[in-house]
C-alpha cells in the first residue's frame, strides 16, 4: 500500500507540473488571453485536487 501511495503522489506531482507548464505555454504563446486564463484556472483547480488527493492518500492509515 505504501508503494501505491508513493506512485500516486509522483503521478499527481507530474500531472500538476504538466498542467501548469501547458497552461503557461497556452497563455503566453498560443491562445488569446481570455481562453488561456480559463485553461489556467482549470489547471489550478486540478492542481488543488491533486494536492488534496495526495494529502489524503499520504495520511490514510
Secondary structure, DSSP 8 states (H G I E B T S, - for coil): -HHHHHHHHHHHHHHHHHHHHHHHHIIIIIS-HHHHHHHHHHHHHHHHHHHHHHHHHHH--
